[in-house]
Amino acid sequence: MNEFEIIIKARRYSSIDELDATERLLLEAANESIKTSYAPYSKFNVGSAVLLENGEIIQGSNQENNAYPSGLCAERVAVFYANARYPGVAIKAIAISSAVENKINDAEVYPCGSCRQVLVESENRQNTKIKLIMGGAKSIVVVNSVSLMLPFTFNLDRMMQL
């Protein structure tokens, strides 16, 4: 047996005011996009905002469906729309935030496993890191690469080794 350890470096902030101007702008856009969330079943509204290399910001929100799991998370809505609208333009960063009953949650929100896989594939596809800003009203966590959130990613390289 060979045991190893994985360490993830992240930064935690207690206020949006501590972020740099770009991170703050992106998190504010994610907070704003919560308003377009359709979450009548979970009541958990999520917004996201993607910053592209060309300076465009694409927003997304979670869209639920009673034929679960037919809905989509906010992160995938924004990433897929960005890729469809601006094919070949790299994603520099993505911010996500959540709310319940129109109040931003105090704690930061993390992407689900499906979103992590999509974000890591986007990072691999464009061959550049994507910064992830996970927002909350009283706690914000930032990592410099989405791959840190999914260290054992499912990828083509692993499939080809079979």
N, C-alpha and C positions, 0 to 999 in steps of 0.2 A: 504494500500500500504506500502511496505517496500523497500525503496530505498537504494542501495548500490553502492559502487565505486570499480572499479578494477584498481589497479596500477601496471604498468609493469616497472621493473627495468632493465635498459640497460646501457651499456657503449658506448660512442662515442669517436672515435679516428680520428685524422685528417691525419694520415699517417700510412702506413703498418709497418713502422719502430717502431711504438709504441706498436705493438702487441708482445706477448711472442713468443718464437721460434716456438712452435707447431702451434699456430694460424697463424703466418706468413707463414710457410710452406704450410699449408692447403689453405690459400687464394692465394698464388702463384700458387698452383696446380689448383685451380678453374680458375684463370686468364689464365693459360696455356690451360685448356680444352675448353675455348671459341673458340679456333682455329678449333675445330671439330664440332662446331655448324652448323646446317643446318637451316637457317632462311631467305629464299628468299622472303617470303611474308611480315613478320613484320620488317625485317632488324634489329631485336633486338636479339643480340647474347648473350646467357647466358651459363656460365660454372659453374660447381659445383665440389666439392671434398669432399668425405666422409672419415673420419678417423675411422677405426675400432679398437676394443679393442685389436686385435692381431697386431696392428701397420700398417696394410695394408692401403693404400690410394686408393680409387676407384674414378675415375673421370667420369663425365657425362656432356653432353651438350644438349641444347634444339634441338629437331628434329621436324621440322614442316612438314605439309602435306597439299596439296591444298584441300583435303577433310576434312577441319576443322570440328571438333576438333580432328582429328585422330593423331595428333602429341603428343609429350610429353615434359614436362619441364625438364630442366637439373637436378633438384633436384630428381625428380622421376626416371629418367634414372639411376642416380648414386645409389639411395637407393635400387631400385629393382634389379639392377645388383649385388650390395653388398650382398643382401639377397639371391640371387640365387647362387652366387659363394661361399659365406661363411655363410650358414644357421646356425643360432644359435649364431653367433658372434655379439656382441653388437656394435652399432654405438656410438662413443664417441662424435663426432662433425661433422658438415657439414658447408662448406663455399660456398657462391655463389657470383658471380660477373657478370657484364654485360658490353657489348660494342656495339657501333654503329660505323660502318665504321672503324673497327679495332682499335678503341680508347676506352679504359676503361672509362666508364661513371664516371663523377666526384662524383655523389651521390651514396649512397649505394642502392642495389636492395633488395626488399623484396619478399619472396615466395608468390605465388598466393594462393588462398583459397584451391584449390585441393591439392597443395603441403603441405600446413600447415596441412591438415587433415592426409595425408600420414605420415608426420613426427611425428605428435602427436601419431598416432597409433603405429608407430615404437617405440616411447618412452614408451608407455603403454605396448606394447608387451614384450619389453626387461626389463621393470621395472627399468630403469635407465634414468637419464636425458641426453639429447643430446644438446650440446652447438651449437648455431647457430651464424655464422659469416657472416654478410651481407656486402659485400665489395663495395667500390667505390674508385676512385683515390684520392679523397679529403675528404672522409667521410666513416668511417667504424663503424658499429653498431654491438655489441656483446650482446647476451642474453644467460643466463646459462641454459635455458630450452626452447625447441621449444613450449611447452605447453603455455608459456607466450604469444606467437603470436596468439593463438587460445583459449581464455579462455572458450568459450562456445562450446566445441568440441562435435561432434556427436560420441557417444560411446555405447558399448553394455550395460553398466550399465543403461543408460537412456532408452534404448529400452526395457529392461527387466522390467522396472517399469510401463509400459503401462497396 
